[in-house]
Amino acid sequence: MAADKKGSCKDYQLANLFPMRAVALGVVYTVLENRELRIEMQPREWMKDVGSGKVDDEDFEEVVDILKKRR
């Protein structure tokens, strides 16, 4: 992910392609996973619980996949 000196994001792929809630949940999930914090549920279960059922499964999974590739 490219960023300028101020740290702002220059890659808007996630913001343009996915709903904000799916991006937010994807970011939180990948951060928890990267920090090796255990989530006692499967990713879809967690997403439905935390997202109150308002996030599309496929959007969430695609966001997580994109974020994992950027590591």
CHARMM-style PDB file with segment names, atoms N, HN, CA, C and O in Angstrom:
ATOM      1  N   MET     1       0.850  -1.168   0.000  1.00  0.00      PROA
ATOM      2  CA  MET     1       0.000   0.000   0.000  1.00  0.00      PROA
ATOM      3  C   MET     1       0.893   1.226   0.000  1.00  0.00      PROA
ATOM      4  O   MET     1       1.752   1.365   0.870  1.00  0.00      PROA
ATOM      5  N   ALA     2       0.706   2.101  -0.944  1.00  0.00      PROA
ATOM      6  HN  ALA     2       0.008   1.989  -1.651  1.00  0.00      PROA
ATOM      7  CA  ALA     2       1.512   3.314  -1.033  1.00  0.00      PROA
ATOM      8  C   ALA     2       0.962   4.389  -0.104  1.00  0.00      PROA
ATOM      9  O   ALA     2      -0.250   4.573   0.012  1.00  0.00      PROA
ATOM     10  N   ALA     3       1.873   5.090   0.552  1.00  0.00      PROA
ATOM     11  HN  ALA     3       2.857   4.941   0.458  1.00  0.00      PROA
ATOM     12  CA  ALA     3       1.464   6.173   1.445  1.00  0.00      PROA
ATOM     13  C   ALA     3       2.442   7.321   1.291  1.00  0.00      PROA
ATOM     14  O   ALA     3       3.631   7.101   1.058  1.00  0.00      PROA
ATOM     15  N   ASP     4       1.951   8.542   1.420  1.00  0.00      PROA
ATOM     16  HN  ASP     4       0.986   8.720   1.610  1.00  0.00      PROA
ATOM     17  CA  ASP     4       2.846   9.690   1.347  1.00  0.00      PROA
ATOM     18  C   ASP     4       3.443   9.966   2.719  1.00  0.00      PROA
ATOM     19  O   ASP     4       3.246   9.181   3.647  1.00  0.00      PROA
ATOM     20  N   LYS     5       4.168  11.066   2.859  1.00  0.00      PROA
ATOM     21  HN  LYS     5       4.329  11.703   2.106  1.00  0.00      PROA
ATOM     22  CA  LYS     5       4.854  11.389   4.110  1.00  0.00      PROA
ATOM     23  C   LYS     5       3.890  11.555   5.277  1.00  0.00      PROA
ATOM     24  O   LYS     5       4.266  11.305   6.422  1.00  0.00      PROA
ATOM     25  N   LYS     6       2.682  11.961   5.015  1.00  0.00      PROA
ATOM     26  HN  LYS     6       2.377  12.163   4.085  1.00  0.00      PROA
ATOM     27  CA  LYS     6       1.695  12.157   6.075  1.00  0.00      PROA
ATOM     28  C   LYS     6       0.966  10.859   6.424  1.00  0.00      PROA
ATOM     29  O   LYS     6       0.177  10.826   7.368  1.00  0.00      PROA
ATOM     30  N   GLY     7       1.222   9.805   5.679  1.00  0.00      PROA
ATOM     31  HN  GLY     7       1.863   9.831   4.911  1.00  0.00      PROA
ATOM     32  CA  GLY     7       0.616   8.518   5.978  1.00  0.00      PROA
ATOM     33  C   GLY     7      -0.738   8.285   5.330  1.00  0.00      PROA
ATOM     34  O   GLY     7      -1.394   7.286   5.625  1.00  0.00      PROA
ATOM     35  N   SER     8      -1.168   9.175   4.461  1.00  0.00      PROA
ATOM     36  HN  SER     8      -0.635   9.986   4.221  1.00  0.00      PROA
ATOM     37  CA  SER     8      -2.478   8.981   3.840  1.00  0.00      PROA
ATOM     38  C   SER     8      -2.396   7.919   2.755  1.00  0.00      PROA
ATOM     39  O   SER     8      -1.365   7.755   2.102  1.00  0.00      PROA
ATOM     40  N   CYS     9      -3.459   7.225   2.581  1.00  0.00      PROA
ATOM     41  HN  CYS     9      -4.296   7.358   3.112  1.00  0.00      PROA
ATOM     42  CA  CYS     9      -3.520   6.117   1.639  1.00  0.00      PROA
ATOM     43  C   CYS     9      -3.733   6.637   0.219  1.00  0.00      PROA
ATOM     44  O   CYS     9      -4.585   7.493  -0.019  1.00  0.00      PROA
ATOM     45  N   LYS    10      -2.949   6.110  -0.719  1.00  0.00      PROA
ATOM     46  HN  LYS    10      -2.256   5.415  -0.526  1.00  0.00      PROA
ATOM     47  CA  LYS    10      -3.113   6.493  -2.115  1.00  0.00      PROA
ATOM     48  C   LYS    10      -3.810   5.395  -2.922  1.00  0.00      PROA
ATOM     49  O   LYS    10      -4.074   5.575  -4.111  1.00  0.00      PROA
ATOM     50  N   ASP    11      -4.102   4.282  -2.298  1.00  0.00      PROA
ATOM     51  HN  ASP    11      -3.887   4.136  -1.333  1.00  0.00      PROA
ATOM     52  CA  ASP    11      -4.744   3.171  -2.976  1.00  0.00      PROA
ATOM     53  C   ASP    11      -6.185   3.071  -2.465  1.00  0.00      PROA
ATOM     54  O   ASP    11      -6.424   2.721  -1.309  1.00  0.00      PROA
ATOM     55  N   TYR    12      -7.121   3.380  -3.330  1.00  0.00      PROA
ATOM     56  HN  TYR    12      -6.928   3.664  -4.269  1.00  0.00      PROA
ATOM     57  CA  TYR    12      -8.520   3.440  -2.917  1.00  0.00      PROA
ATOM     58  C   TYR    12      -9.323   2.220  -3.344  1.00  0.00      PROA
ATOM     59  O   TYR    12     -10.553   2.276  -3.365  1.00  0.00      PROA
ATOM     60  N   GLN    13      -8.662   1.123  -3.683  1.00  0.00      PROA
ATOM     61  HN  GLN    13      -7.663   1.078  -3.666  1.00  0.00      PROA
ATOM     62  CA  GLN    13      -9.355  -0.072  -4.162  1.00  0.00      PROA
ATOM     63  C   GLN    13     -10.421  -0.528  -3.175  1.00  0.00      PROA
ATOM     64  O   GLN    13     -11.565  -0.760  -3.565  1.00  0.00      PROA
ATOM     65  N   LEU    14     -10.063  -0.657  -1.912  1.00  0.00      PROA
ATOM     66  HN  LEU    14      -9.134  -0.469  -1.595  1.00  0.00      PROA
ATOM     67  CA  LEU    14     -11.023  -1.146  -0.928  1.00  0.00      PROA
ATOM     68  C   LEU    14     -12.189  -0.178  -0.759  1.00  0.00      PROA
ATOM     69  O   LEU    14     -13.344  -0.599  -0.705  1.00  0.00      PROA
ATOM     70  N   ALA    15     -11.894   1.097  -0.676  1.00  0.00      PROA
ATOM     71  HN  ALA    15     -10.955   1.439  -0.720  1.00  0.00      PROA
ATOM     72  CA  ALA    15     -12.944   2.092  -0.459  1.00  0.00      PROA
ATOM     73  C   ALA    15     -13.896   2.195  -1.643  1.00  0.00      PROA
ATOM     74  O   ALA    15     -15.080   2.479  -1.466  1.00  0.00      PROA
ATOM     75  N   ASN    16     -13.388   1.968  -2.834  1.00  0.00      PROA
ATOM     76  HN  ASN    16     -12.426   1.738  -2.978  1.00  0.00      PROA
ATOM     77  CA  ASN    16     -14.218   2.096  -4.032  1.00  0.00      PROA
ATOM     78  C   ASN    16     -15.021   0.843  -4.350  1.00  0.00      PROA
ATOM     79  O   ASN    16     -16.080   0.933  -4.971  1.00  0.00      PROA
ATOM     80  N   LEU    17     -14.541  -0.313  -3.940  1.00  0.00      PROA
ATOM     81  HN  LEU    17     -13.681  -0.386  -3.436  1.00  0.00      PROA
ATOM     82  CA  LEU    17     -15.182  -1.566  -4.342  1.00  0.00      PROA
ATOM     83  C   LEU    17     -16.096  -2.189  -3.294  1.00  0.00      PROA
ATOM     84  O   LEU    17     -16.969  -2.988  -3.631  1.00  0.00      PROA
ATOM     85  N   PHE    18     -15.902  -1.828  -2.015  1.00  0.00      PROA
ATOM     86  HN  PHE    18     -15.192  -1.178  -1.742  1.00  0.00      PROA
ATOM     87  CA  PHE    18     -16.631  -2.510  -0.954  1.00  0.00      PROA
ATOM     88  C   PHE    18     -17.312  -1.521  -0.013  1.00  0.00      PROA
ATOM     89  O   PHE    18     -16.853  -0.390   0.151  1.00  0.00      PROA
ATOM     90  N   PRO    19     -18.414  -1.959   0.604  1.00  0.00      PROA
ATOM     91  CA  PRO    19     -19.080  -1.107   1.598  1.00  0.00      PROA
ATOM     92  C   PRO    19     -18.150  -0.859   2.800  1.00  0.00      PROA
ATOM     93  O   PRO    19     -17.329  -1.704   3.155  1.00  0.00      PROA
ATOM     94  N   MET    20     -18.300   0.294   3.396  1.00  0.00      PROA
ATOM     95  HN  MET    20     -18.967   0.982   3.108  1.00  0.00      PROA
ATOM     96  CA  MET    20     -17.443   0.696   4.499  1.00  0.00      PROA
ATOM     97  C   MET    20     -17.451  -0.315   5.648  1.00  0.00      PROA
ATOM     98  O   MET    20     -16.403  -0.595   6.231  1.00  0.00      PROA
ATOM     99  N   ARG    21     -18.598  -0.852   5.970  1.00  0.00      PROA
ATOM    100  HN  ARG    21     -19.449  -0.624   5.496  1.00  0.00      PROA
ATOM    101  CA  ARG    21     -18.709  -1.805   7.078  1.00  0.00      PROA
ATOM    102  C   ARG    21     -17.895  -3.074   6.798  1.00  0.00      PROA
ATOM    103  O   ARG    21     -17.267  -3.616   7.707  1.00  0.00      PROA
ATOM    104  N   ALA    22     -17.903  -3.546   5.555  1.00  0.00      PROA
ATOM    105  HN  ALA    22     -18.413  -3.105   4.816  1.00  0.00      PROA
ATOM    106  CA  ALA    22     -17.122  -4.738   5.196  1.00  0.00      PROA
ATOM    107  C   ALA    22     -15.627  -4.455   5.310  1.00  0.00      PROA
ATOM    108  O   ALA    22     -14.863  -5.305   5.767  1.00  0.00      PROA
ATOM    109  N   VAL    23     -15.219  -3.276   4.901  1.00  0.00      PROA
ATOM    110  HN  VAL    23     -15.840  -2.585   4.529  1.00  0.00      PROA
ATOM    111  CA  VAL    23     -13.801  -2.890   5.005  1.00  0.00      PROA
ATOM    112  C   VAL    23     -13.391  -2.792   6.469  1.00  0.00      PROA
ATOM    113  O   VAL    23     -12.336  -3.295   6.853  1.00  0.00      PROA
ATOM    114  N   ALA    24     -14.214  -2.151   7.281  1.00  0.00      PROA
ATOM    115  HN  ALA    24     -15.071  -1.742   6.969  1.00  0.00      PROA
ATOM    116  CA  ALA    24     -13.896  -1.999   8.704  1.00  0.00      PROA
ATOM    117  C   ALA    24     -13.766  -3.351   9.387  1.00  0.00      PROA
ATOM    118  O   ALA    24     -12.811  -3.574  10.132  1.00  0.00      PROA
ATOM    119  N   LEU    25     -14.708  -4.256   9.148  1.00  0.00      PROA
ATOM    120  HN  LEU    25     -15.483  -4.075   8.543  1.00  0.00      PROA
ATOM    121  CA  LEU    25     -14.633  -5.578   9.759  1.00  0.00      PROA
ATOM    122  C   LEU    25     -13.432  -6.368   9.249  1.00  0.00      PROA
ATOM    123  O   LEU    25     -12.788  -7.088  10.012  1.00  0.00      PROA
ATOM    124  N   GLY    26     -13.136  -6.234   7.976  1.00  0.00      PROA
ATOM    125  HN  GLY    26     -13.659  -5.649   7.356  1.00  0.00      PROA
ATOM    126  CA  GLY    26     -11.973  -6.907   7.410  1.00  0.00      PROA
ATOM    127  C   GLY    26     -10.673  -6.424   8.033  1.00  0.00      PROA
ATOM    128  O   GLY    26      -9.779  -7.219   8.320  1.00  0.00      PROA
ATOM    129  N   VAL    27     -10.574  -5.128   8.238  1.00  0.00      PROA
ATOM    130  HN  VAL    27     -11.300  -4.481   8.005  1.00  0.00      PROA
ATOM    131  CA  VAL    27      -9.376  -4.551   8.862  1.00  0.00      PROA
ATOM    132  C   VAL    27      -9.244  -5.046  10.306  1.00  0.00      PROA
ATOM    133  O   VAL    27      -8.170  -5.483  10.717  1.00  0.00      PROA
ATOM    134  N   VAL    28     -10.318  -4.978  11.059  1.00  0.00      PROA
ATOM    135  HN  VAL    28     -11.191  -4.623  10.725  1.00  0.00      PROA
ATOM    136  CA  VAL    28     -10.274  -5.431  12.457  1.00  0.00      PROA
ATOM    137  C   VAL    28      -9.902  -6.910  12.515  1.00  0.00      PROA
ATOM    138  O   VAL    28      -9.065  -7.309  13.325  1.00  0.00      PROA
ATOM    139  N   TYR    29     -10.513  -7.712  11.672  1.00  0.00      PROA
ATOM    140  HN  TYR    29     -11.193  -7.388  11.014  1.00  0.00      PROA
ATOM    141  CA  TYR    29     -10.233  -9.148  11.673  1.00  0.00      PROA
ATOM    142  C   TYR    29      -8.762  -9.429  11.361  1.00  0.00      PROA
ATOM    143  O   TYR    29      -8.126 -10.224  12.053  1.00  0.00      PROA
ATOM    144  N   THR    30      -8.221  -8.786  10.329  1.00  0.00      PROA
ATOM    145  HN  THR    30      -8.738  -8.141   9.768  1.00  0.00      PROA
ATOM    146  CA  THR    30      -6.829  -9.051   9.961  1.00  0.00      PROA
ATOM    147  C   THR    30      -5.856  -8.545  11.025  1.00  0.00      PROA
ATOM    148  O   THR    30      -4.817  -9.165  11.251  1.00  0.00      PROA
ATOM    149  N   VAL    31      -6.174  -7.441  11.673  1.00  0.00      PROA
ATOM    150  HN  VAL    31      -7.018  -6.937  11.489  1.00  0.00      PROA
ATOM    151  CA  VAL    31      -5.313  -6.948  12.756  1.00  0.00      PROA
ATOM    152  C   VAL    31      -5.307  -7.947  13.908  1.00  0.00      PROA
ATOM    153  O   VAL    31      -4.246  -8.274  14.440  1.00  0.00      PROA
ATOM    154  N   LEU    32      -6.476  -8.430  14.294  1.00  0.00      PROA
ATOM    155  HN  LEU    32      -7.338  -8.165  13.862  1.00  0.00      PROA
ATOM    156  CA  LEU    32      -6.548  -9.427  15.365  1.00  0.00      PROA
ATOM    157  C   LEU    32      -5.754 -10.678  14.985  1.00  0.00      PROA
ATOM    158  O   LEU    32      -5.028 -11.233  15.810  1.00  0.00      PROA
ATOM    159  N   GLU    33      -5.895 -11.108  13.756  1.00  0.00      PROA
ATOM    160  HN  GLU    33      -6.486 -10.657  13.087  1.00  0.00      PROA
ATOM    161  CA  GLU    33      -5.188 -12.290  13.284  1.00  0.00      PROA
ATOM    162  C   GLU    33      -3.671 -12.056  13.250  1.00  0.00      PROA
ATOM    163  O   GLU    33      -2.901 -12.930  13.647  1.00  0.00      PROA
ATOM    164  N   ASN    34      -3.245 -10.882  12.779  1.00  0.00      PROA
ATOM    165  HN  ASN    34      -3.870 -10.172  12.456  1.00  0.00      PROA
ATOM    166  CA  ASN    34      -1.818 -10.560  12.710  1.00  0.00      PROA
ATOM    167  C   ASN    34      -1.184 -10.481  14.089  1.00  0.00      PROA
ATOM    168  O   ASN    34      -0.009 -10.807  14.258  1.00  0.00      PROA
ATOM    169  N   ARG    35      -1.948 -10.054  15.058  1.00  0.00      PROA
ATOM    170  HN  ARG    35      -2.902  -9.788  14.921  1.00  0.00      PROA
ATOM    171  CA  ARG    35      -1.447  -9.950  16.437  1.00  0.00      PROA
ATOM    172  C   ARG    35      -1.566 -11.281  17.185  1.00  0.00      PROA
ATOM    173  O   ARG    35      -1.258 -11.387  18.372  1.00  0.00      PROA
ATOM    174  N   GLU    36      -2.027 -12.291  16.436  1.00  0.00      PROA
ATOM    175  HN  GLU    36      -2.277 -12.204  15.472  1.00  0.00      PROA
ATOM    176  CA  GLU    36      -2.196 -13.639  16.973  1.00  0.00      PROA
ATOM    177  C   GLU    36      -3.171 -13.698  18.147  1.00  0.00      PROA
ATOM    178  O   GLU    36      -3.017 -14.503  19.066  1.00  0.00      PROA
ATOM    179  N   LEU    37      -4.169 -12.833  18.093  1.00  0.00      PROA
ATOM    180  HN  LEU    37      -4.294 -12.179  17.347  1.00  0.00      PROA
ATOM    181  CA  LEU    37      -5.244 -12.876  19.080  1.00  0.00      PROA
ATOM    182  C   LEU    37      -6.274 -13.882  18.596  1.00  0.00      PROA
ATOM    183  O   LEU    37      -6.678 -13.849  17.434  1.00  0.00      PROA
ATOM    184  N   ARG    38      -6.687 -14.743  19.448  1.00  0.00      PROA
ATOM    185  HN  ARG    38      -6.358 -14.770  20.392  1.00  0.00      PROA
ATOM    186  CA  ARG    38      -7.576 -15.831  19.059  1.00  0.00      PROA
ATOM    187  C   ARG    38      -9.019 -15.366  18.978  1.00  0.00      PROA
ATOM    188  O   ARG    38      -9.529 -14.670  19.856  1.00  0.00      PROA
ATOM    189  N   ILE    39      -9.641 -15.767  17.914  1.00  0.00      PROA
ATOM    190  HN  ILE    39      -9.227 -16.332  17.200  1.00  0.00      PROA
ATOM    191  CA  ILE    39     -11.072 -15.571  17.754  1.00  0.00      PROA
ATOM    192  C   ILE    39     -11.669 -16.967  17.822  1.00  0.00      PROA
ATOM    193  O   ILE    39     -11.329 -17.831  17.015  1.00  0.00      PROA
ATOM    194  N   GLU    40     -12.548 -17.186  18.772  1.00  0.00      PROA
ATOM    195  HN  GLU    40     -12.824 -16.484  19.428  1.00  0.00      PROA
ATOM    196  CA  GLU    40     -13.067 -18.524  19.036  1.00  0.00      PROA
ATOM    197  C   GLU    40     -14.099 -18.991  18.013  1.00  0.00      PROA
ATOM    198  O   GLU    40     -14.640 -20.089  18.143  1.00  0.00      PROA
ATOM    199  N   MET    41     -14.377 -18.185  17.013  1.00  0.00      PROA
ATOM    200  HN  MET    41     -13.938 -17.293  16.908  1.00  0.00      PROA
ATOM    201  CA  MET    41     -15.376 -18.535  16.005  1.00  0.00      PROA
ATOM    202  C   MET    41     -14.712 -18.614  14.633  1.00  0.00      PROA
ATOM    203  O   MET    41     -13.587 -18.151  14.442  1.00  0.00      PROA
ATOM    204  N   GLN    42     -15.415 -19.196  13.705  1.00  0.00      PROA
ATOM    205  HN  GLN    42     -16.329 -19.572  13.860  1.00  0.00      PROA
ATOM    206  CA  GLN    42     -14.988 -19.168  12.311  1.00  0.00      PROA
ATOM    207  C   GLN    42     -15.132 -17.736  11.805  1.00  0.00      PROA
ATOM    208  O   GLN    42     -15.954 -16.984  12.328  1.00  0.00      PROA
ATOM    209  N   PRO    43     -14.347 -17.341  10.793  1.00  0.00      PROA
ATOM    210  CA  PRO    43     -14.413 -15.954  10.296  1.00  0.00      PROA
ATOM    211  C   PRO    43     -15.827 -15.488   9.936  1.00  0.00      PROA
ATOM    212  O   PRO    43     -16.216 -14.372  10.282  1.00  0.00      PROA
ATOM    213  N   ARG    44     -16.592 -16.329   9.249  1.00  0.00      PROA
ATOM    214  HN  ARG    44     -16.276 -17.235   8.968  1.00  0.00      PROA
ATOM    215  CA  ARG    44     -17.961 -15.921   8.872  1.00  0.00      PROA
ATOM    216  C   ARG    44     -18.853 -15.734  10.089  1.00  0.00      PROA
ATOM    217  O   ARG    44     -19.637 -14.786  10.151  1.00  0.00      PROA
ATOM    218  N   GLU    45     -18.735 -16.634  11.053  1.00  0.00      PROA
ATOM    219  HN  GLU    45     -18.098 -17.404  11.002  1.00  0.00      PROA
ATOM    220  CA  GLU    45     -19.517 -16.508  12.291  1.00  0.00      PROA
ATOM    221  C   GLU    45     -19.174 -15.210  13.003  1.00  0.00      PROA
ATOM    222  O   GLU    45     -20.063 -14.476  13.436  1.00  0.00      PROA
ATOM    223  N   TRP    46     -17.871 -14.928  13.122  1.00  0.00      PROA
ATOM    224  HN  TRP    46     -17.150 -15.524  12.770  1.00  0.00      PROA
ATOM    225  CA  TRP    46     -17.411 -13.715  13.790  1.00  0.00      PROA
ATOM    226  C   TRP    46     -17.950 -12.476  13.082  1.00  0.00      PROA
ATOM    227  O   TRP    46     -18.450 -11.547  13.717  1.00  0.00      PROA
ATOM    228  N   MET    47     -17.839 -12.480  11.743  1.00  0.00      PROA
ATOM    229  HN  MET    47     -17.433 -13.234  11.227  1.00  0.00      PROA
ATOM    230  CA  MET    47     -18.294 -11.349  10.944  1.00  0.00      PROA
ATOM    231  C   MET    47     -19.794 -11.115  11.123  1.00  0.00      PROA
ATOM    232  O   MET    47     -20.234  -9.973  11.250  1.00  0.00      PROA
ATOM    233  N   LYS    48     -20.568 -12.181  11.134  1.00  0.00      PROA
ATOM    234  HN  LYS    48     -20.211 -13.109  11.031  1.00  0.00      PROA
ATOM    235  CA  LYS    48     -22.017 -12.032  11.311  1.00  0.00      PROA
ATOM    236  C   LYS    48     -22.359 -11.534  12.705  1.00  0.00      PROA
ATOM    237  O   LYS    48     -23.280 -10.733  12.869  1.00  0.00      PROA
ATOM    238  N   ASP    49     -21.632 -11.998  13.705  1.00  0.00      PROA
ATOM    239  HN  ASP    49     -20.885 -12.648  13.572  1.00  0.00      PROA
ATOM    240  CA  ASP    49     -21.873 -11.578  15.088  1.00  0.00      PROA
ATOM    241  C   ASP    49     -21.479 -10.113  15.298  1.00  0.00      PROA
ATOM    242  O   ASP    49     -22.272  -9.322  15.807  1.00  0.00      PROA
ATOM    243  N   VAL    50     -20.273  -9.761  14.910  1.00  0.00      PROA
ATOM    244  HN  VAL    50     -19.629 -10.404  14.496  1.00  0.00      PROA
ATOM    245  CA  VAL    50     -19.774  -8.399  15.124  1.00  0.00      PROA
ATOM    246  C   VAL    50     -20.461  -7.412  14.178  1.00  0.00      PROA
ATOM    247  O   VAL    50     -20.737  -6.275  14.562  1.00  0.00      PROA
ATOM    248  N   GLY    51     -20.734  -7.835  12.963  1.00  0.00      PROA
ATOM    249  HN  GLY    51     -20.510  -8.759  12.651  1.00  0.00      PROA
ATOM    250  CA  GLY    51     -21.357  -6.953  11.970  1.00  0.00      PROA
ATOM    251  C   GLY    51     -22.867  -6.942  12.026  1.00  0.00      PROA
ATOM    252  O   GLY    51     -23.512  -6.338  11.169  1.00  0.00      PROA
ATOM    253  N   SER    52     -23.443  -7.596  13.015  1.00  0.00      PROA
ATOM    254  HN  SER    52     -22.920  -8.087  13.712  1.00  0.00      PROA
ATOM    255  CA  SER    52     -24.904  -7.650  13.197  1.00  0.00      PROA
ATOM    256  C   SER    52     -25.633  -8.150  11.959  1.00  0.00      PROA
ATOM    257  O   SER    52     -26.779  -7.773  11.710  1.00  0.00      PROA
ATOM    258  N   GLY    53     -24.967  -8.999  11.184  1.00  0.00      PROA
ATOM    259  HN  GLY    53     -24.036  -9.305  11.386  1.00  0.00      PROA
ATOM    260  CA  GLY    53     -25.601  -9.563   9.998  1.00  0.00      PROA
ATOM    261  C   GLY    53     -25.770  -8.583   8.856  1.00  0.00      PROA
ATOM    262  O   GLY    53     -26.508  -8.861   7.912  1.00  0.00      PROA
ATOM    263  N   LYS    54     -25.096  -7.432   8.922  1.00  0.00      PROA
ATOM    264  HN  LYS    54     -24.495  -7.206   9.689  1.00  0.00      PROA
ATOM    265  CA  LYS    54     -25.275  -6.389   7.906  1.00  0.00      PROA
ATOM    266  C   LYS    54     -24.170  -6.367   6.852  1.00  0.00      PROA
ATOM    267  O   LYS    54     -24.133  -5.470   6.009  1.00  0.00      PROA
ATOM    268  N   VAL    55     -23.274  -7.344   6.896  1.00  0.00      PROA
ATOM    269  HN  VAL    55     -23.303  -8.072   7.581  1.00  0.00      PROA
ATOM    270  CA  VAL    55     -22.164  -7.378   5.947  1.00  0.00      PROA
ATOM    271  C   VAL    55     -22.281  -8.642   5.103  1.00  0.00      PROA
ATOM    272  O   VAL    55     -22.522  -9.731   5.623  1.00  0.00      PROA
ATOM    273  N   ASP    56     -22.109  -8.483   3.810  1.00  0.00      PROA
ATOM    274  HN  ASP    56     -21.913  -7.598   3.388  1.00  0.00      PROA
ATOM    275  CA  ASP    56     -22.156  -9.606   2.883  1.00  0.00      PROA
ATOM    276  C   ASP    56     -20.933 -10.499   3.096  1.00  0.00      PROA
ATOM    277  O   ASP    56     -19.809 -10.007   3.201  1.00  0.00      PROA
ATOM    278  N   ASP    57     -21.159 -11.814   3.158  1.00  0.00      PROA
ATOM    279  HN  ASP    57     -22.072 -12.214   3.073  1.00  0.00      PROA
ATOM    280  CA  ASP    57     -20.069 -12.780   3.386  1.00  0.00      PROA
ATOM    281  C   ASP    57     -18.957 -12.636   2.354  1.00  0.00      PROA
ATOM    282  O   ASP    57     -17.776 -12.604   2.699  1.00  0.00      PROA
ATOM    283  N   GLU    58     -19.341 -12.551   1.099  1.00  0.00      PROA
ATOM    284  HN  GLU    58     -20.301 -12.577   0.818  1.00  0.00      PROA
ATOM    285  CA  GLU    58     -18.354 -12.489   0.024  1.00  0.00      PROA
ATOM    286  C   GLU    58     -17.530 -11.207   0.086  1.00  0.00      PROA
ATOM    287  O   GLU    58     -16.323 -11.237  -0.153  1.00  0.00      PROA
ATOM    288  N   ASP    59     -18.168 -10.080   0.403  1.00  0.00      PROA
ATOM    289  HN  ASP    59     -19.149 -10.055   0.597  1.00  0.00      PROA
ATOM    290  CA  ASP    59     -17.433  -8.824   0.530  1.00  0.00      PROA
ATOM    291  C   ASP    59     -16.387  -8.927   1.635  1.00  0.00      PROA
ATOM    292  O   ASP    59     -15.235  -8.535   1.450  1.00  0.00      PROA
ATOM    293  N   PHE    60     -16.799  -9.457   2.785  1.00  0.00      PROA
ATOM    294  HN  PHE    60     -17.735  -9.775   2.936  1.00  0.00      PROA
ATOM    295  CA  PHE    60     -15.883  -9.607   3.915  1.00  0.00      PROA
ATOM    296  C   PHE    60     -14.698 -10.484   3.532  1.00  0.00      PROA
ATOM    297  O   PHE    60     -13.550 -10.129   3.796  1.00  0.00      PROA
ATOM    298  N   GLU    61     -14.969 -11.615   2.919  1.00  0.00      PROA
ATOM    299  HN  GLU    61     -15.902 -11.904   2.705  1.00  0.00      PROA
ATOM    300  CA  GLU    61     -13.892 -12.536   2.553  1.00  0.00      PROA
ATOM    301  C   GLU    61     -12.942 -11.921   1.528  1.00  0.00      PROA
ATOM    302  O   GLU    61     -11.730 -12.117   1.612  1.00  0.00      PROA
ATOM    303  N   GLU    62     -13.480 -11.181   0.564  1.00  0.00      PROA
ATOM    304  HN  GLU    62     -14.465 -11.022   0.496  1.00  0.00      PROA
ATOM    305  CA  GLU    62     -12.628 -10.535  -0.433  1.00  0.00      PROA
ATOM    306  C   GLU    62     -11.752  -9.466   0.204  1.00  0.00      PROA
ATOM    307  O   GLU    62     -10.571  -9.355  -0.125  1.00  0.00      PROA
ATOM    308  N   VAL    63     -12.320  -8.678   1.115  1.00  0.00      PROA
ATOM    309  HN  VAL    63     -13.280  -8.769   1.383  1.00  0.00      PROA
ATOM    310  CA  VAL    63     -11.545  -7.645   1.802  1.00  0.00      PROA
ATOM    311  C   VAL    63     -10.406  -8.288   2.586  1.00  0.00      PROA
ATOM    312  O   VAL    63      -9.267  -7.827   2.519  1.00  0.00      PROA
ATOM    313  N   VAL    64     -10.706  -9.348   3.327  1.00  0.00      PROA
ATOM    314  HN  VAL    64     -11.632  -9.723   3.382  1.00  0.00      PROA
ATOM    315  CA  VAL    64      -9.674 -10.036   4.107  1.00  0.00      PROA
ATOM    316  C   VAL    64      -8.592 -10.585   3.173  1.00  0.00      PROA
ATOM    317  O   VAL    64      -7.405 -10.468   3.478  1.00  0.00      PROA
ATOM    318  N   ASP    65      -8.976 -11.174   2.054  1.00  0.00      PROA
ATOM    319  HN  ASP    65      -9.940 -11.269   1.807  1.00  0.00      PROA
ATOM    320  CA  ASP    65      -7.998 -11.697   1.100  1.00  0.00      PROA
ATOM    321  C   ASP    65      -7.084 -10.586   0.563  1.00  0.00      PROA
ATOM    322  O   ASP    65      -5.869 -10.765   0.478  1.00  0.00      PROA
ATOM    323  N   ILE    66      -7.669  -9.455   0.207  1.00  0.00      PROA
ATOM    324  HN  ILE    66      -8.656  -9.310   0.276  1.00  0.00      PROA
ATOM    325  CA  ILE    66      -6.892  -8.327  -0.299  1.00  0.00      PROA
ATOM    326  C   ILE    66      -5.910  -7.833   0.761  1.00  0.00      PROA
ATOM    327  O   ILE    66      -4.742  -7.581   0.467  1.00  0.00      PROA
ATOM    328  N   LEU    67      -6.389  -7.698   1.978  1.00  0.00      PROA
ATOM    329  HN  LEU    67      -7.338  -7.903   2.217  1.00  0.00      PROA
ATOM    330  CA  LEU    67      -5.535  -7.215   3.064  1.00  0.00      PROA
ATOM    331  C   LEU    67      -4.397  -8.189   3.364  1.00  0.00      PROA
ATOM    332  O   LEU    67      -3.274  -7.765   3.639  1.00  0.00      PROA
ATOM    333  N   LYS    68      -4.676  -9.477   3.314  1.00  0.00      PROA
ATOM    334  HN  LYS    68      -5.588  -9.822   3.091  1.00  0.00      PROA
ATOM    335  CA  LYS    68      -3.630 -10.480   3.562  1.00  0.00      PROA
ATOM    336  C   LYS    68      -2.543 -10.439   2.487  1.00  0.00      PROA
ATOM    337  O   LYS    68      -1.366 -10.650   2.780  1.00  0.00      PROA
ATOM    338  N   LYS    69      -2.939 -10.169   1.250  1.00  0.00      PROA
ATOM    339  HN  LYS    69      -3.895  -9.997   1.012  1.00  0.00      PROA
ATOM    340  CA  LYS    69      -1.962 -10.093   0.147  1.00  0.00      PROA
ATOM    341  C   LYS    69      -1.044  -8.874   0.295  1.00  0.00      PROA
ATOM    342  O   LYS    69       0.077  -8.877  -0.213  1.00  0.00      PROA
ATOM    343  N   ARG    70      -1.507  -7.855   0.976  1.00  0.00      PROA
ATOM    344  HN  ARG    70      -2.418  -7.852   1.388  1.00  0.00      PROA
ATOM    345  CA  ARG    70      -0.727  -6.621   1.124  1.00  0.00      PROA
ATOM    346  C   ARG    70       0.289  -6.684   2.244  1.00  0.00      PROA
ATOM    347  O   ARG    70       1.125  -5.789   2.368  1.00  0.00      PROA
ATOM    348  N   ARG    71       0.237  -7.705   3.049  1.00  0.00      PROA
ATOM    349  HN  ARG    71      -0.442  -8.432   2.949  1.00  0.00      PROA
ATOM    350  CA  ARG    71       1.194  -7.806   4.166  1.00  0.00      PROA
ATOM    351  C   ARG    71       2.580  -7.946   3.694  1.00  0.00      PROA
ATOM    352  OT1 ARG    71       3.502  -8.042   4.504  1.00  0.00      PROA
TER     353      ARG     71
END
